[in-house]
């Protein structure tokens, strides 16, 4: 039996070489010759079957007992083929990060080294249509790093960060799409169809909270939090709240706008009408008649973190609430300072009601940045060469490989 197995292995190698030679000199309809992916899948399965046969010959009695105890052979074979197909598909679709990608960097926050990646997303990253690099945790999945410890840290960082970003990406994308369809509306606040669509995406993407009529009200600074801006916005209507005490009680129990929450500010681009040469002010035209070439041109997008949440300021008035936010993009500073100065200068008009109506503060309450941030930061800053308990992680990896095979 061992000689037969050896002869079969030699035959498999000869067969593979003959197919490669036929591809160079002839044009045939055989998919194993013309289709590289089909050929890789076929020989991957064949090689795994060969390896299984050799192991069975070397440890026949033990393997037979294990097979009988563990599972139905047909089920086990089916699962193994499914895993093999998944492995081949991963190799086909593999596209590494940053400069290693065949098309270059996806966006301004796409890097090979996780230490260079900003944990808080960038605008380009959120609006990018190219799928992010998400390494698989399967033992033989393709990865640009050959170092086991570095691969482990890289994989855990990217998968955990995507778990945080995916709801935010979907929420903002869908909100901007809805806003683009109603951009020519004279008023968002009184547009029943717009309100209906907002409720739909809020129900579809649980945890999406949207606040409008955003204004920069004040600026604060302290040694611990640094610069932060006080935003004034229209609070949600609180059912059953009859006075300030009821509103404060609501905010004390609410999970909205908690300290450490990631928020997104959408400010309309006032100078973008010239971006779409076909734009007209005719409100009778189709809803796709917007002053922008792309939906992403509608708004400037800024990410920030809630640094101070005071229930008294949130619940004091029924029509306005206040929250302190620190932004990571310094380009928002001139906009905020200019607006704050105008609001304190009686000779200048404050921001018009129409302009603040199309400003939105977006929050995904299903994603709490503070619960992710410190874990991600630790994964970023850990030196792979000094990873604690490295040998135990390596043993777990070996057991995963054995079980996979």
N, C-alpha and C positions, 0 to 999 in steps of 0.2 A: 504493500500500500504506500509505503514511503517513496518507493521508486516511481509509482504512478503519479503521486503528488508532485515530485520533482519534475517529471516529464511534462505535466500540465503547466507548471510555472514557466518552463522553457518555451512551451508552445504559445503561452499568452504573450511572452516578450516578442517572439518571432512574428506573431499575428499583428501585434501593435506596430512593429517596424514595417511590415509589408503594407499596412494601410497608409502609413506616412509616405512610403515610396510611391504608392499608386496615386496619391493626391498630387504629387509633383509632376507626373507624366501623363495622367489620363483625366478625363472628365466623366465621372460616373454619377448615377443617381443614388448610390448607397449613402444614407445619412451619416454612417460612421466615417465616411471619407470626406463628405462635403460640409458637414456640420461639426464644428470643433466642440461646441457645448455638449452635443449628444455623445460624441466620442469620449469626452472627459467623464461624463456621467456613467457611460457603459463600462469603461475600464476602472473607474473608482469602485463600482459595485463588484466587478469581477475580481479585483484585487482583494477587496474585503472578504469575499467568499473564499478565496484562496487562503487568506490568513486564518479564517475560521476553520477551514479544513485541516490546516497544519496543526493548529492548537488542539483540535479534536483528536488527531492522530497521536500527538505527544502526550495528551492527558485525557484519553478517551473515556475512561471509566469515571473520573471525577466530573468531567464536563457533562456527561450524560446524566449523572445524578443531579447536578445543578439545574440542568434544563428541565428535568421532570418536576423538580420542586418549585421552580420559579414561575413558569408560565407556559401557556400554550405555544408550541413552536410556530404556528402560523401567525399568531399575534405578534410574537417577537420578531419574526422576519419582516412583517409588514411595518412595524415601528422602525426597524433598522433601515429599511429602504427609504422610509420617510425622512429619517435623519440624514441619510446620504444625499437625498435630493435637496434637502435644505442646505447642506454644506456646499454642494455644487453651485446652487443659486447664490449663496453668499459670496463665493469667489467671483461669480460672474458680475454681480452688482457692486463689488467692492470699489469704493472711491475714497481714498485717504484724505485727511484734512489738509488745509492750508496749501502751501506751495507744492505739496506732494500730489495733489489732485491733478488729473489730466487736463482739467479746464482752468486750473489756477484757483486762487482763493475765492470762496463763495461770497464772502462779505468781509467787512473790516474787523470782525471779531472771530475769524476762522484761522486758528493757529495749530501748528503741530504740537508745540509744547503747551500743556495745560496751564502752566504757570503764567503764560502770557494772555490767557483768556480772561476777559472781564466777567465776573459772576453776574453782575447786573447786565442785561442785554443791551445791545445797541439798536438804533433804528434800522440800520441796514440788515442786521441779523433777523429782526422780527418780520420785516417786509420781504425778506429773501424768499424766492420761489424754489430755490435749489434745496433739496433735502439735506439736513445736517449729517455729518459723519457720526454714526452711532455704532461703535464696535459691539460685536456679539460676545456674550460671555461663554459661548461654547468652546470647548478645549482647542479644537483645531480650526477655529474661525480665523480668517486672514486679519493681520494687524501689522502696522508699519514698524512696531517695536519688537525686537527679539528678546529683550530683557523681561523676564517673567514678572519681576516686581514693578517695573515701569509700566508694563502692559496692564497689570492689575489695577494700579492707581489711575491710569488713563481711562480704562474702561469704566470703573466705578464713578469717576468724576463726570464723564460725559453722559452716562445714562441717568445719573441722579439729577444733573443740571437740566437735561431734556425733560425729565419728569416735572420739573418746576416750570420750564418755559412753554411747553406744548399748549396748556390751557390759555396762557397769555397770548400766544401767537394766534390761536384760533379766535379768541375773543376780539382782538383788535382788528384782525382781517375782516371778520364778519360785520363788525360795527362800521368800519369805513365803507364797506360795500353798501350797507343800508343808507349811510349818510350821503353817498354819491347819488343814490336814486332820488333823494329828496332835497338835493342841494339848492335847487331853484325855488323851493318853497319859501313863501314870504315869512313864515314863522314855524320854527320847529316845535315850539311849546304848544301851539294850537292845532298842530297837524295830527289828526286822529289816525291816519294811515301810518305815519311815521311812528307814533306811540305804539301802535299795534305790532309793527315789525320789531321794535325794540323789546317788547314783552316776549315776542316769539324767540328771539335769540337769547334772551335772559333765561327763558325756560329750557331752551335746548342746550345751552352751555351753562350749567348750574354754577352759581357763585359769582356771576357777572353783575357788577354794580356800576351804574352810570350816574354821574352827577353833572349838571350843566350850570350855565351862568357863572363861569369861573372868573375871578378877579384876583390880581395881586394886591394885597391889602397892606402888608408891612414886611419888614425884614428884621430878623433876629440873629444874634450871634453869641455863642458862649464857648468856653474852652473845651467842653466835651463834645458838643454836637456840631460845632463850626457854624457856617452860614446856613440859615434856613429861611424860607419865605412863608408868610402867613397867607393862605388862600381863603378867599371867601367864596362860598358856593351855595346853591339852592339845595337844602336838605330834602330827603325823601319825606313824603307825607306819612305821618305816623298814626296808624289807626288807634282811635281811643284816647289820644293825647290831647287834653283840653287846656293844659297850661305848661309853664316852664318846668315845673316839678315832674310832670309826666314825661316830658321830652328828655330830661336829664336821666330819669330812671330807665328810659329806653336805651339811651346811648351807653349807660353803665353795663347793661346786659348784652348789648349788641357786639358782634364780632367784626363789625365794619370799621375800617380805618384804624386798626390797632397799631400801636407803636411797633415799628419794624416792618410794616406792610409795604409791599412794592406797589406803586401806583403809576399810571400812565396819563400824561397830560397831552391833549390834542388841541393845538392852536391852529386856527384856519390861516392859510397863506393868503394874505390880502393882495399880494402882487402877482398872483399866478394866473390871472385871466388871459394873459397873452400866451400862455403855454398851449392853449388849444385854439388854433386859428379858425376853427369852425364854430366857436362859441357865439351864441346870440343871447340877448336878454329876453327873448320871447318865451314866456312861461307856458305857452301853448304847445311848445315843441315837446318831444319825447323826454322822458325822465332821464335819459342818458345824456341829455344836452347839458354837460357841466363845463365849467371853465378850465378843466384839466385834461391833459392827455391821459394820465393814469390816475387811478384812485389814490395812489400813494402821494401824488402831488397836492392833494387837497389840504393836508395838514402837516405841520411840523410836530414831530412826536418827541416827547421828553419823558425820561424815566426818573422817578424819584422815590424816596423812602420817607414814610411818616416818622418824624422824630419827636413830635409832641402832640398828644391827644388829650385835650381838656374837655371833659363832659359838660362843663359849665358853658364853654364857648360854643360847643356843638348844639346844645339844647336851649340856649337863652332866647333865641328868636325863632319864630315859626317859619320865616321866609329866608333866613340866612344863617349859615354856620361857618365856623372857622377851624382850620387845621394847619399845622406847621409841617412843611415838607422840605427835605434837602434834595437837590437835584445833582446828578453826577455830570451833566453836560453844561459846561460853563457858557455856552452860547445863549443860554436862556437869561443870563444875568442882565445884559443891557435891556432886554424886553421888560423884565420885571422891574428894574430900577426906574426906567422911564415911566412906566405906568404908575408906580408908587409916587413918584415926584409929581406927576400930573394930578393925582388924586388929592395931594396935599397943597396944591397951588390953586387958589380960587380963580386965577385969571385963565386957567386952562380947563377945557371940558374934560370930564372923566370919560372913560371908555364907554362907548355907546351901548345901549341895551341890545341893539341888533348884532353888534360884533361879539359880545360875550355870550349871546344865545347859542352860537355855534362853537363854543369852547366846551370841551368835555374832560372830566376827570374819570378815569376808568380804573376799576379795582376788580381783581379776581380773588374773591374771598376764599376760594378753594385752594389757593396757593399762598402760604405764609412764608415770606422770604426769610424771616429770622430762623425758622426751623431748618432751613436748607443751608443758609450762608456759612455757618461755622464749620459744618461738616465738609462743605465744598472747599472752604479755605484751608482746612487741614489736609485734605487730599492734594490740593495744589502745592502746598509748601513742604510736604513730606519728601525727604530724600530717599529715592528707591534703594540706594545702597545701604541705608541704615533703617530699613523698614522693620519695626518691632515684630517679633514672632514670624519672621520670614520663612523659616524652615517649616513651620506648621501650615502656613498658607501654601507652600510648595507641595506638601504632602496631600492637602485637599485637592490641589490641581491634578496631581498624579492619579488619585482615586477617581476623579471626574473623567480623566482620559480612559482609565481601565473600564469604567462602567459604560462609557460611550462606545468603546470598541466591542 
